[in-house]
Amino acid sequence: MNVLVVGVDDRSALPDDWDARMYGVVAGRRTDVMILAHLVPGERIQMLSIPRDLKVNIPGHGTNRINASYVLGGPDLLVQTIQAETGIPIHHYIEIDFAGVGAIVDSLGGVTLDFNYPARDRTSGFSTEAGRHTLHGEQAVAYARSRHYEIFKNGEWRSSAAGDISRTGRQQEILIAMF
């Protein structure tokens, strides 16, 4: 079974106790995360992150970034575009926003991750010491959406320097921890 998991950049439902300054003021809904999950029940989960800026042919609209298919035609066009580009059938579609991810993480009692070094992202608001930590919903969202992730190593803060590629890895870490 193949499931397209789409995280939308929608700030309209953020909980009142979350630090809204870390999310900025942006109207509308855009795809921020697209992960194609292949599930073999009782055996394994394989995940393919699709970079939102990947240039593709959007049926009826020409070449554009893949996340434009959502803006142009909603979930149906996004699914159609991904199926056409990958040749992989999509059986189910799940869409979730920042608040939804946080609520799921909180309902599970948090997600536990290991950090080899202290880490931070001053833009997303993520911060942790080294070691094993259970992140609550808002922390998990800040970690998953971090674009300026840094670790404290050898006495200085160092950028992960891998940008969106490292970010997709963090998003997958959160999903795996949730599963």
C-alpha positions in Angstrom: 0.0 0.0 0.0 1.3 3.4 -0.9 0.3 6.5 1.1 1.1 10.1 0.2 1.7 12.0 3.4 1.5 15.7 2.8 2.4 18.3 5.4 0.8 21.7 4.6 2.2 25.0 5.6 -0.9 26.3 7.3 -0.6 28.4 10.4 -4.3 29.1 10.9 -4.9 26.4 13.6 -1.8 26.9 15.7 -2.5 26.3 19.4 -2.6 29.5 21.5 0.3 28.3 23.7 2.6 27.8 20.7 5.1 30.6 20.0 3.5 32.1 16.8 6.6 34.2 16.3 8.5 31.1 15.2 6.0 30.5 12.4 5.6 34.0 10.9 2.5 35.4 9.3 1.8 33.7 6.0 -1.7 33.2 4.6 -3.0 30.2 2.6 -2.0 26.6 2.4 1.0 25.2 0.5 2.6 21.8 0.6 5.7 21.9 2.8 6.3 18.1 3.1 5.6 15.3 0.7 6.5 11.8 1.7 5.5 8.7 -0.3 5.3 5.9 2.2 5.2 2.3 1.0 3.8 0.1 3.7 4.1 -3.7 3.9 1.9 -4.5 7.0 3.8 -6.3 9.7 7.1 -6.1 7.7 8.4 -2.6 6.9 7.9 1.0 5.9 9.9 2.6 3.1 9.7 6.4 2.7 10.6 8.6 -0.2 10.7 12.3 0.5 9.8 14.5 -2.5 11.6 17.9 -2.5 8.9 20.6 -2.8 11.1 22.5 -5.3 11.5 19.6 -7.6 10.8 20.7 -11.2 8.2 18.4 -12.9 5.5 18.4 -15.6 2.2 19.3 -14.0 -0.6 17.8 -16.1 -2.3 20.7 -17.9 0.0 23.3 -16.5 3.5 22.6 -17.9 6.8 22.6 -16.0 6.8 24.0 -12.5 7.8 23.1 -8.9 6.0 20.1 -7.7 4.4 22.0 -4.8 2.7 24.3 -7.4 0.5 21.3 -8.4 -1.2 21.6 -5.0 -1.8 25.3 -5.4 -3.1 24.9 -8.9 -5.4 21.9 -8.4 -5.4 20.8 -4.7 -4.7 17.2 -3.5 -6.1 15.6 -6.7 -3.6 17.3 -9.0 -0.7 16.7 -6.6 -1.5 13.0 -6.5 -1.9 12.9 -10.3 1.4 14.7 -10.7 3.4 12.5 -8.3 1.9 9.3 -9.9 2.8 10.5 -13.4 6.4 11.5 -12.4 7.2 8.4 -10.3 5.0 5.7 -11.9 4.0 4.7 -8.4 0.3 4.2 -7.7 -1.0 6.2 -4.6 -3.6 4.3 -2.7 -4.3 6.8 0.1 -3.7 10.5 0.8 -3.1 12.0 4.2 -2.9 15.8 4.8 -1.8 17.3 8.0 -0.8 20.8 9.2 1.6 21.9 11.9 -1.0 21.8 14.7 -2.1 18.3 13.6 1.5 16.9 13.7 1.9 18.4 17.2 -1.4 17.0 18.4 -0.5 13.5 17.2 2.9 13.6 18.8 1.3 14.9 22.1 -1.4 12.1 22.0 1.4 9.5 21.8 3.2 11.0 24.8 5.9 12.6 22.6 8.5 11.1 20.3 11.9 10.0 21.7 15.0 10.8 19.6 18.7 10.6 20.3 20.9 13.7 19.8 24.7 13.2 19.6 25.3 16.9 20.2 23.4 19.9 21.5 21.3 21.2 18.7 19.3 24.3 17.8 17.5 26.3 15.1 16.9 29.9 16.2 14.4 30.4 13.4 12.1 27.4 14.2 12.7 27.7 17.9 14.1 24.2 18.3 16.7 23.6 21.0 18.0 20.6 22.9 20.9 19.2 24.8 22.8 16.1 23.7 21.3 12.8 24.7 18.0 10.9 24.5 15.0 13.3 24.7 11.3 12.9 24.4 10.0 15.8 22.3 6.4 17.1 22.8 4.3 18.3 19.9 5.6 21.8 19.4 9.3 20.7 19.8 8.8 17.9 17.3 7.3 20.4 14.8 10.2 22.8 15.3 12.7 20.0 14.8 10.9 18.7 11.7 10.6 22.1 10.0 14.1 23.3 10.9 15.9 24.9 8.0 18.8 26.4 9.9 19.8 23.4 12.1 23.0 23.7 14.0 24.9 21.4 16.3 27.4 22.4 19.1 30.6 20.5 18.4 34.2 21.1 19.4 33.2 24.3 21.2 31.3 26.0 18.4 27.9 26.0 16.7 28.1 24.4 13.2 25.5 24.4 10.5 24.3 21.1 9.2 24.8 22.7 5.7 22.6 20.2 4.0 19.5 22.4 3.9 16.3 20.7 2.7 17.9 17.3 2.4 18.8 17.2 6.1 15.3 18.6 6.8 13.6 15.7 5.0 15.7 13.3 7.2 14.4 15.0 10.3 10.9 14.8 9.1 11.3 11.1 8.4 12.8 10.6 11.9 9.7 12.1 13.5 7.4 9.9 11.4 9.4 6.7 12.2 9.3 7.7 15.9 5.6 8.1 15.7 5.1 4.7 14.0 
